Amino acid sequence: MSQTERKTVRYLGLKLFAAALLATALLFAWSSSNHKYSDQGRETWIDETGQLHVLGITLGRTTLRDAEISLKSRSDIALYIYPEGHAEAGLRLEAFFPSIADHSKVILELVADDPTLRQIETRATLPHLYPNAVARMNVHPEDLPRIQQMIVKNLTLIPSIDISPEMLHNRFGAASTIMQGEEDVTYYFFPEIGLKATLNNEDATRLQFSNP
């Protein structure tokens, strides 16, 4: 075998080895993502007091600080003003996690009465208005310590992978109700675990958990 032939064989061998490594990496990434999502399904349960447990957080019991420890991530806290006519009209205090361990996003709504929200609003920054008329205000640093001790009310998970109706069924069972919304949006309700799943062909899936 000539030197040129040996180089060609060696080159082809390296290409095959690289292709095998790439295939292995892709398979690992796919199985890892599905395994993590499967873990989320198994970790969603209701205890004897009726409190929902999801992602290591107990809705109605866990503080924001403990949620950050559970999710191993710091949150971005903001006060949102939803306009009249909106489904969530009023003031809401939310903590946003842009990327947890599997690169999913999480939004936590915190428990706070109206006087507390109004007090936080007076010291927050000027609102940034979104196209949907929702306004966002950054809270004052002096309010952060007490906000950290507020209780998590609801949790919204935005998975890092595309979720199909079949995947929802495999993870959470059959939906009790399925509703078709506008613009290719479909809602799946699982009241036994306080889950409302929103599947949208044009946007990311949202899994909204609240105590049943």
C-alpha positions in Angstrom: 0.0 0.0 0.0 1.4 3.4 -1.0 1.9 6.3 1.3 -1.0 8.2 -0.4 -3.3 5.2 0.1 -2.3 4.9 3.8 -3.1 8.6 4.3 -6.5 8.1 2.6 -7.4 5.1 4.8 -6.3 7.0 7.9 -8.4 10.1 6.9 -11.5 7.9 6.3 -10.9 6.2 9.7 -10.8 9.5 11.5 -14.0 10.7 9.7 -15.8 7.5 10.8 -14.5 7.9 14.4 -15.7 11.5 14.5 -19.1 10.6 13.1 -19.4 7.9 15.7 -18.6 10.4 18.5 -21.1 12.9 17.1 -23.9 10.3 17.0 -23.1 9.2 20.5 -23.2 12.8 21.8 -26.5 13.5 20.0 -28.0 10.3 21.5 -26.8 11.3 25.0 -28.2 14.8 24.7 -31.6 13.5 23.5 -31.9 10.8 26.2 -30.7 13.3 28.9 -33.3 15.9 28.0 -36.1 13.2 28.0 -34.8 11.8 31.3 -34.9 15.2 32.9 -38.4 15.9 31.7 -39.5 12.4 32.9 -38.0 13.2 36.3 -40.2 16.4 36.4 -43.3 14.2 35.8 -42.4 11.8 38.6 -41.7 14.6 41.0 -45.1 16.2 40.6 -47.4 15.0 43.4 -49.8 16.2 46.1 -49.2 15.5 49.8 -51.8 14.6 52.4 -52.5 18.3 53.1 -53.3 19.0 49.5 -50.1 20.9 48.7 -48.6 20.4 45.3 -44.9 19.4 45.0 -43.2 20.2 41.7 -39.4 20.6 40.9 -38.6 20.3 44.6 -41.0 23.2 45.5 -44.1 23.0 47.6 -46.7 25.5 46.4 -48.2 27.4 49.3 -45.3 26.5 51.6 -41.8 27.0 50.0 -40.3 30.5 50.2 -38.6 32.1 47.2 -35.2 31.8 48.9 -35.7 28.0 49.4 -37.0 27.8 45.8 -33.8 29.3 44.6 -31.8 26.8 46.5 -33.9 23.9 45.1 -33.6 25.1 41.5 -29.9 26.0 42.1 -30.4 29.4 40.5 -31.0 33.0 41.4 -34.1 34.7 40.2 -35.0 38.0 38.6 -37.8 39.6 40.7 -40.2 42.1 39.2 -43.6 43.6 39.9 -46.1 43.2 37.0 -49.1 45.4 36.4 -51.8 43.6 34.3 -54.4 45.9 32.8 -58.1 45.8 33.2 -59.6 43.2 30.9 -56.6 41.0 31.1 -57.1 37.5 32.5 -54.6 38.3 35.3 -55.7 41.9 35.9 -54.0 43.6 38.8 -50.6 43.5 40.5 -48.4 40.4 40.6 -45.0 39.8 42.1 -43.0 37.3 40.0 -39.6 35.7 40.2 -38.1 34.6 36.8 -35.5 31.9 36.4 -34.0 32.3 32.9 -32.3 28.9 33.0 -32.4 26.1 35.5 -30.3 22.9 35.3 -31.8 21.5 32.1 -32.0 25.0 30.5 -35.8 25.2 31.0 -37.3 28.5 32.3 -39.4 28.9 35.5 -41.7 31.7 36.6 -42.9 31.8 40.2 -45.8 33.9 41.4 -45.4 34.9 45.0 -48.1 35.3 47.7 -48.5 39.0 48.7 -51.6 40.9 49.7 -52.7 44.1 48.0 -51.4 46.6 50.6 -47.9 44.9 50.4 -48.0 45.0 46.6 -49.0 48.7 46.7 -46.2 49.5 49.1 -43.6 47.7 46.9 -45.0 49.6 43.8 -44.4 53.0 45.4 -40.6 52.3 45.6 -40.2 50.3 42.4 -38.7 51.8 39.2 -40.8 53.4 36.5 -42.7 50.7 34.5 -41.6 49.3 31.2 -44.6 48.8 29.0 -44.9 45.7 26.8 -46.9 45.6 23.5 -49.7 43.7 25.3 -50.1 46.6 27.8 -48.5 44.7 30.7 -46.1 46.8 32.7 -43.0 45.6 34.4 -41.3 47.3 37.4 -38.0 46.4 39.0 -38.4 46.3 42.8 -36.3 48.4 45.1 -33.3 46.7 46.6 -34.5 47.3 50.1 -37.6 45.2 49.4 -35.6 42.2 48.2 -35.0 40.6 51.7 -38.7 40.4 52.6 -39.6 39.3 49.1 -37.1 36.4 49.4 -39.1 35.2 52.4 -42.5 35.3 50.5 -44.3 32.0 49.7 -44.5 30.6 46.2 -48.1 30.5 45.0 -47.9 29.2 41.4 -45.2 27.8 39.2 -44.9 28.1 35.4 -42.4 25.8 33.7 -41.3 26.6 30.1 -39.5 23.4 29.0 -36.3 23.6 27.0 -37.5 20.9 24.6 -40.6 20.8 22.4 -43.5 19.0 24.1 -46.1 17.1 22.1 -49.6 15.9 23.3 -48.2 12.4 23.4 -45.4 13.5 25.8 -47.9 15.2 28.1 -50.0 12.0 28.2 -46.9 9.8 28.9 -45.7 12.1 31.7 -49.0 13.1 33.4 -51.7 10.7 32.1 -54.9 11.6 30.2 -56.0 15.2 30.4 -59.5 15.7 31.9 -60.3 18.5 29.5 -58.8 19.7 26.2 -59.8 23.1 24.9 -58.9 24.6 21.5 -57.9 28.3 21.7 -57.1 30.8 19.0 -54.1 30.7 16.6 -53.3 27.0 17.0 -53.2 27.2 20.8 -54.5 24.1 22.7 -55.0 23.9 26.5 -54.7 20.6 28.4 -56.1 20.4 32.0 -54.9 18.0 34.7 -56.8 19.1 37.8 -55.6 16.2 39.9 -52.1 17.7 39.9 -53.2 21.3 39.4 -51.7 21.5 35.9 -52.7 23.6 32.9 -50.6 22.9 29.8 -50.6 25.4 26.9 -49.3 24.0 23.6 -48.7 26.6 20.9 -47.3 25.9 17.5 -45.8 29.4 17.4 -44.5 29.7 20.9 -42.9 27.7 23.7 -45.0 25.2 25.8 -46.1 26.5 29.2 -46.9 24.1 32.1 -48.7 26.1 34.8 -48.9 24.5 38.2 -51.1 25.6 41.1 -52.6 23.9 44.2 -55.8 22.0 43.2 
